[in-house]
Amino acid sequence: MTETVPRALAGERVDRVVALLTGLPRSQVADLVAAGRVRITGEPVLVRGRRVEEGDVVEVDLPEARNDRLTPDPSVPVTVVHADGAVIVVDKPAGVVVHPGAGQPGGTLVHGLLHHFPELAEVGEAARPGIVHRLDKGTSGLMVVARTAAAYAALTAQIRARDVERTYLALVVGRVSEGSGAVDAPVGRSSRDPTRMAVSSRGRAARTGYEVVERYTDPVAATLLECRLETGRTHQIRVHLAAIGHPVVGDTRYGRGQPLPMSRPFLHAHRLAFDHPAQGGRRHFHSPLPADLEQVRERLH
């Protein structure tokens, strides 16, 4: 594998850069460095903590091809909003899991993506090729997928630096009185149920900003919020909004006594922005509310 170091990774350790570009664990990258199988501009890397510069050419003699590649599945719906040589932007429907995991070995978004873009099998982790962020199964909306190793590394770095803008529309229970605000509370696994997330002092730092879009009183009190992810913890928006007493409508996992019948949470990733990893410049994308959520909103006054 040969890749040129993008600006987003300038100054990073070479072992971290190789891990990001290849999807390999750092321990395996360390073994590759020790064996002289990582080179910068043709010269073997002697110290894995060496810092790289923008434009450095990194060469890696990869281990044998992985045997755990996923099988493409043409039956999985994939709505492509934008595609070029470096990135793919998709509008994920509700009900589709992003990548395989416990209890979901197939039928995921990445299986569908591999049918349309087979080269993704070489990008990032084997079980989640090209995936740099994800949406919950019940959440619809925009995601960016990396199409090359360099784009994967650059987008991952942007997410880590909080430079990727991810904005959601969420209908919540009750009247949110403040016009805007933020929930700044760590999120981690629940001590009572490890399958759930919770606000916890043992969790990782998490912050969600929000603004009121509309307030409703009939047939129930509800508020439409635009939420900005400033971090990206599992179930973050749902956990944060439930913690301030305004669970997402339709979210039976984190909100009790739901006032409106829904088959999934009213949560939609409607805006996405990032710096293009190959062409430069800021790219902005928008997705309108899908029909099922729009029908719920139209019933409110």
Secondary structure by P-SEA (a helix, b strand, c coil): cccccccccccccaaaaaaaaccccaaaaaaaaaaccccccccccccccccccccbbbbbbccccccbbbbbbccbbbbbccccccbbbbbcccccccccccccccccaaaaaaaacccccccccccccccccccccccbbbbbbbccaaaaaaaaaaaaaccbbbbbbbbbcccccccccccbbbbcccccccccccccccccbbbbbbbbcccccccbbbbbbbccccccccaaaaaaaaaaccccccccccccccccccccccccccbbbbcccccccbbbbbbcccaaaaaaaaacc
